[in-house]
Amino acid sequence: MRTSERGVLVGIVVAIGLALRIAFVAVGDVQSPLRADAGQYAQYAKNLVDHGTFSLASSVPPAPDSFRSPGYPLVLAACRWLAGETGWLPFAIALQVALGGITVLLVYRIARGLGGFAPALLAAALTAASPHLVVSTAYVLTECVSTFLVALAVWLLLGAQGTGRRVASALVFGAAASCNETLVVLPIAAALAMWSRGRGATLAWLALALLPLGAWTLRNQLQPLALRGSERATASISHGSYPGMVFRDPRLLGFPYREDPAQPAFGASWSGIADVLGPRIAAEPLRYATWYVLEKPVWLWSWPLVQGRDVYVYDVANSPYERQPVMQASRAVMRWLHVPVMLAGALAAAVCLWCRRRVGWQWTTLAAAVALGTLAYVPVIPDPRYLQPLRPLVFVLAAVGGAAAIAWLARRRPSAAPAVTA
């Protein structure tokens, strides 16, 4: 196949990804789009534009805090500054649609650097058609922007031939961690994979990647804050501690903390977690060990969201996935492929980590990012939404790793015995 023909196929896949996202945001109607987490991000953006203060408060002047990570509110603040009070939300959604399309192309480039054209195109197609990724463009939540930043950072790093691109990759990893501080494990994973290539250079690269989060931490230490991110962290850990995400009433599946009389003191501090969770684990050690070690990783990579419906974080009226035949078919195909793709990605990651010296640092980077990213979310609510920025990396591991495994098995197949002639 000629290069121009391959380019056309890649363009078609990217166009399909864009079309699905445009169709979803144009037809689907997110109910109360600025509620809960989304409302908090919007309030931060408002205070940044109106008062120059990173704050969740509605009072004037707002008191600074660090309850949320700064990256995504800064993106929304830029949208608000550019499009104004009434136009910022459509502008932000349009930006996320564009970033979603670019993410499809980045995934192709990442996969193409690791393997052949066909598996790279497959990884891009999975990214384009993933309902989780498509739906994320319509929400005022961090996942869409974070997914783009992770893909961009990985592409810059894996293809880096010079200092400039390596520096850019570190800065983009830092930007991703600024949108979601848990993603700080990704540059750490990359540094571990690159360690054998030069410790001094790797440490310098890691320091640069950690610089934005370090500056944010310094800011939080130098001034009094109304709310701190540690308060959200302890609450999240307590909310994710219930085996099966049920306390007593199964009707509250996903929200067990709402009926637990130990809340909110349970999640208000680290001592509260120790006082409540410690005795519960001591009473049922096997149940909690199974929950944290086995069940939570599986939940994190499952299809339905824990705190949502199917792939929807917030309810969506008139969803094209429920009304439009083409999008219904794409969802059905992705739903059918979900388990085999996740298993293939997990197997590829395990093989890469086990054989890291043979597969090379690029493969090890992807595998370590997926592994550490999963472990980072085990303490909290095991909602697949949180691992969305890693979903394209799993698609790359599944598609390109699967193709490599098939080629390896074909090479090891014994050739047919020659025919015996009289």
C-alpha positions in Angstrom: 0.0 0.0 0.0 1.3 3.4 -1.0 2.0 6.1 1.5 -0.7 8.3 0.1 -3.2 5.5 0.4 -2.2 5.0 4.0 -2.6 8.7 4.7 -6.1 8.6 3.3 -7.1 5.7 5.6 -5.6 7.5 8.6 -7.5 10.7 7.6 -10.8 8.7 7.4 -10.3 7.2 10.9 -9.6 10.7 12.3 -12.6 12.1 10.4 -14.8 9.3 11.9 -13.6 10.2 15.4 -14.4 13.8 14.9 -17.8 13.0 13.3 -18.8 10.8 16.3 -17.8 13.6 18.7 -19.5 16.3 16.8 -22.6 14.2 16.5 -22.7 13.5 20.2 -22.3 17.1 21.4 -24.7 18.4 18.7 -27.5 16.0 19.5 -27.0 14.9 23.0 -28.2 17.1 25.8 -26.2 16.9 29.0 -28.6 17.4 31.9 -27.4 20.1 34.3 -23.9 20.3 32.7 -22.4 22.4 35.5 -23.3 20.3 38.5 -21.1 18.5 41.0 -17.4 18.4 39.8 -18.2 20.3 36.6 -19.8 23.1 38.6 -16.7 23.4 40.7 -14.4 23.6 37.7 -16.6 26.4 36.3 -16.6 28.3 39.5 -12.8 28.2 39.6 -12.7 29.5 36.1 -15.0 32.3 37.0 -12.9 33.4 40.0 -9.7 33.2 37.9 -11.2 35.5 35.3 -13.1 37.9 37.6 -10.7 38.0 40.6 -7.4 36.4 39.5 -7.8 34.0 42.4 -7.9 30.2 42.3 -10.9 29.6 44.5 -14.0 27.6 44.8 -15.7 30.2 46.9 -18.8 32.2 45.8 -18.1 35.0 48.2 -16.3 38.2 47.2 -13.4 38.4 47.5 -12.9 34.7 47.1 -10.5 33.0 49.5 -7.7 31.0 47.7 -7.7 27.2 48.0 -6.2 24.1 46.5 -9.1 21.7 46.6 -8.9 21.0 42.8 -5.9 20.7 40.5 -5.2 23.9 38.6 -4.8 22.8 35.0 -8.3 22.2 33.8 -9.7 25.4 35.5 -7.0 27.3 33.8 -8.2 25.9 30.4 -11.8 26.9 31.2 -10.6 30.3 32.4 -8.9 30.8 29.0 -12.2 29.8 27.3 -14.1 32.2 29.5 -11.7 35.0 28.8 -11.8 34.4 25.0 -15.5 33.7 24.6 -17.1 35.7 27.4 -19.7 34.9 30.0 -22.3 33.5 27.6 -20.1 31.8 25.0 -17.4 30.1 27.1 -19.2 26.7 27.5 -19.9 26.1 23.8 -16.3 27.2 23.1 -14.9 24.8 25.7 -16.9 21.9 24.3 -15.8 22.7 20.7 -12.2 22.8 21.9 -12.6 19.4 23.5 -14.1 18.0 20.3 -11.0 19.2 18.4 -8.6 17.8 21.1 -10.5 14.5 20.8 -9.9 14.3 17.1 -6.2 15.2 17.5 -5.9 12.5 20.1 -6.9 9.9 17.5 -4.1 11.1 15.3 -1.6 11.1 18.1 -2.5 7.5 19.0 -1.9 6.4 15.5 1.5 8.1 15.6 2.4 6.5 18.9 1.4 3.0 17.6 3.1 3.5 14.2 6.4 4.2 16.0 6.1 0.9 17.7 4.7 -1.4 15.0 3.2 -1.8 11.6 0.5 0.3 9.8 -2.4 -2.1 10.3 -2.2 -2.4 14.1 -1.5 1.4 14.4 -4.6 2.1 12.4 -6.6 -0.3 14.6 -5.4 1.5 17.8 -6.5 4.8 16.2 -9.9 3.3 15.2 -10.5 2.0 18.8 -9.7 5.5 20.1 -11.9 7.1 17.5 -14.9 4.8 18.3 -14.6 4.5 22.0 -17.9 5.7 23.5 -16.1 6.6 26.8 -13.8 9.0 24.9 -16.6 10.3 22.6 -18.9 11.1 25.5 -16.1 12.8 27.5 -16.0 15.7 25.0 -19.5 16.8 26.1 -18.6 17.1 29.8 -16.9 20.0 31.7 -14.6 17.5 33.3 -10.9 16.9 33.2 -10.8 13.6 31.3 -10.9 14.8 27.6 -8.1 17.4 28.1 -6.1 15.0 30.2 -6.4 12.2 27.6 -5.1 14.6 24.9 -2.2 15.8 27.1 -1.2 12.2 28.0 -1.2 11.1 24.3 0.7 14.2 23.3 3.3 13.7 26.0 3.8 10.0 25.1 4.1 10.8 21.4 6.7 13.5 22.1 8.7 11.3 24.4 8.7 8.0 22.4 9.7 9.8 19.2 12.2 12.2 20.7 15.5 12.4 18.8 16.7 15.6 20.2 16.7 17.7 23.4 13.9 20.0 22.3 11.3 17.3 21.9 12.3 15.6 25.2 11.9 18.9 27.0 8.5 19.4 25.4 7.4 15.9 26.5 8.4 16.7 30.1 6.5 20.0 30.1 3.4 18.3 28.6 3.6 15.5 31.2 3.7 18.3 33.8 0.6 19.9 32.3 -1.2 16.6 32.5 -0.3 16.3 36.1 -1.6 19.8 36.7 -5.0 18.8 35.3 -5.1 15.7 37.5 -2.4 15.4 40.1 -2.7 11.6 40.2 -1.2 11.6 36.7 2.1 12.5 38.2 2.8 8.8 38.2 3.1 8.8 34.4 6.4 10.8 34.2 7.7 8.7 37.1 6.8 5.5 35.1 8.6 7.0 32.0 11.6 7.8 34.1 11.8 4.3 35.5 11.6 2.9 31.9 14.4 5.3 30.7 16.6 4.8 33.8 19.1 2.5 32.0 19.6 5.0 29.2 21.3 7.6 31.4 20.5 8.4 35.0 21.6 12.0 35.0 19.6 12.9 31.9 16.6 10.9 33.2 16.6 12.7 36.5 16.9 16.1 34.8 13.9 15.2 32.6 11.9 14.0 35.5 12.6 17.2 37.5 11.4 19.2 34.6 8.2 17.1 34.3 7.6 17.6 38.1 8.2 21.3 37.9 4.6 22.5 37.4 3.3 20.4 40.3 6.2 21.5 42.4 5.4 25.1 41.8 1.8 24.4 42.7 2.8 22.7 45.9 5.0 25.6 46.8 2.2 28.1 46.2 0.0 26.0 48.5 2.6 26.1 51.3 3.3 29.8 51.1 -0.2 31.1 51.8 -3.2 30.2 54.0 -5.9 28.2 52.1 -9.6 27.8 52.7 -9.6 24.3 51.3 -6.8 21.8 50.5 -6.5 19.0 48.1 -5.7 16.6 51.0 -9.3 17.0 52.2 -10.5 15.7 48.8 -8.0 12.9 48.9 -9.0 11.6 52.3 -12.7 11.8 51.3 -12.0 9.9 48.1 -10.1 7.1 49.9 -12.9 6.7 52.4 -15.5 6.6 49.6 -13.7 3.9 47.8 -13.1 1.6 50.8 -16.5 -0.2 50.7 -16.2 -3.7 49.2 -18.4 -4.0 46.2 -19.2 -0.3 46.6 -22.1 -1.2 48.9 -22.5 -0.5 52.6 -25.8 -2.1 53.4 -28.4 -1.0 50.9 -27.7 -2.3 47.3 -29.8 0.5 45.9 -27.0 2.8 46.8 -24.5 0.9 44.7 -21.7 3.3 43.9 -22.6 5.7 46.7 -22.3 3.6 49.9 -20.9 6.5 51.9 -24.3 8.2 51.8 -25.7 5.7 54.4 -22.6 5.1 56.5 -23.0 6.7 59.9 -19.3 6.9 60.2 -19.2 9.5 57.4 -18.2 12.3 57.1 -15.8 11.9 60.0 -14.4 8.8 58.3 -13.1 10.7 55.3 -12.4 14.0 57.0 -8.8 13.3 57.9 -6.1 10.6 57.8 -6.7 9.8 61.4 -10.4 9.3 60.7 -9.5 6.8 57.9 -7.2 4.9 60.3 -9.9 4.9 63.1 -12.7 3.6 60.9 -11.0 1.6 58.2 -8.4 -0.1 60.4 -11.0 -2.0 62.5 -13.1 -2.9 59.5 -10.1 -4.4 57.7 -9.1 -6.3 60.9 -12.6 -7.7 61.1 -12.6 -9.0 57.5 -9.0 -9.1 56.3 -9.7 -11.5 53.4 -12.6 -9.6 52.1 -10.8 -6.3 52.0 -7.6 -7.9 50.6 -9.7 -9.3 47.7 -11.4 -6.0 47.2 -8.2 -3.9 46.9 -5.9 -6.4 45.2 -8.3 -8.2 42.8 -11.6 -6.6 42.4 -10.7 -2.9 42.3 -8.3 -3.2 39.3 -11.0 -5.1 37.4 -13.6 -2.5 38.2 -11.3 0.2 37.1 -11.0 -1.3 33.6 -14.7 -2.4 33.3 -17.2 -0.9 30.9 -19.9 0.7 33.0 -19.1 3.7 35.2 -19.5 3.2 38.9 -21.0 6.6 39.5 -22.9 7.1 36.3 -25.0 5.1 33.8 -23.2 3.0 31.2 -20.6 5.4 29.7 -22.4 8.6 31.0 -21.1 10.5 34.0 -24.1 12.8 33.9 -27.4 12.0 32.3 -27.7 12.8 28.6 -31.1 13.3 27.0 -31.5 12.4 23.3 -28.2 10.5 23.2 -27.3 9.5 19.7 -25.9 6.2 21.1 -29.5 5.3 22.0 -31.3 6.8 18.9 -28.9 6.9 15.9 -28.3 3.5 14.2 -24.7 4.1 13.2 -23.7 5.3 16.6 -25.7 2.4 18.2 -23.8 0.0 16.1 -20.4 1.6 17.0 -21.2 1.3 20.7 -22.3 -2.3 20.3 -19.1 -3.2 18.5 -16.9 -1.5 21.1 -18.9 -3.1 23.9 -18.3 -6.5 22.4 -14.6 -5.8 21.9 -14.2 -4.4 25.4 -13.2 -7.5 27.3 -10.8 -8.9 24.7 -9.2 -5.6 24.1 -8.7 -5.0 27.8 -7.3 -8.5 28.3 -5.0 -8.1 25.3 -3.7 -4.7 26.7 -3.2 -6.1 30.1 -1.3 -9.2 28.8 0.9 -7.0 26.6 1.7 -4.7 29.5 2.6 -7.7 31.7 4.9 -9.1 29.0 6.6 -5.7 28.5 7.3 -5.3 32.2 8.5 -8.9 32.5 10.7 -8.7 29.4 11.6 -5.0 29.7 15.2 -5.4 28.7 14.2 -7.2 25.5 11.3 -5.0 24.4 12.9 -1.7 24.9 12.2 1.4 26.9 9.4 2.7 24.7 7.2 -0.4 25.3 8.2 -0.4 28.9 7.1 3.2 29.2 3.6 2.4 28.0 3.3 -0.7 30.2 4.6 1.1 33.3 2.3 4.0 32.7 -0.8 1.8 32.6 0.4 -0.3 35.6 1.3 2.6 37.8 -1.8 4.6 36.7 -4.0 1.7 37.7 -2.3 1.3 41.1 -2.6 5.0 41.8 -6.4 4.7 41.6 -6.8 1.5 43.6 -7.3 3.4 46.9 -10.2 5.5 45.7 -13.6 4.8 44.0 -12.8 2.2 41.3 -14.6 4.2 38.5 -13.4 3.6 34.9 -13.9 7.3 34.3 -10.6 8.0 36.2 -8.5 5.8 34.0 -9.8 7.3 30.8 -6.5 9.2 30.0 -4.8 5.8 29.9 -7.4 4.1 27.7 -5.6 5.1 24.4 -2.4 3.6 25.7 -4.2 0.3 26.4 -5.5 0.4 22.8 -1.9 0.8 21.6 -0.7 -2.1 23.7 -3.6 -4.3 22.7 -3.3 -3.6 18.9 0.4 -3.4 18.4 1.3 -5.9 21.1 -1.3 -8.3 19.7 0.1 -8.0 16.2 3.6 -8.6 17.5 2.5 -11.7 19.4 0.8 -13.1 16.3 4.0 -12.5 14.2 6.1 -14.2 16.9 3.9 -17.2 17.0 3.9 -17.4 13.2 7.7 -17.4 13.2 7.8 -20.2 15.8 5.4 -22.5 13.9 7.2 -25.4 12.5 7.3 -25.4 8.7 5.5 -28.2 6.9 7.5 -31.3 6.2 8.6 -31.6 2.6 6.5 -34.0 0.4 8.1 -37.4 -0.2 8.3 -38.3 -3.9 8.7 -41.8 -5.3 
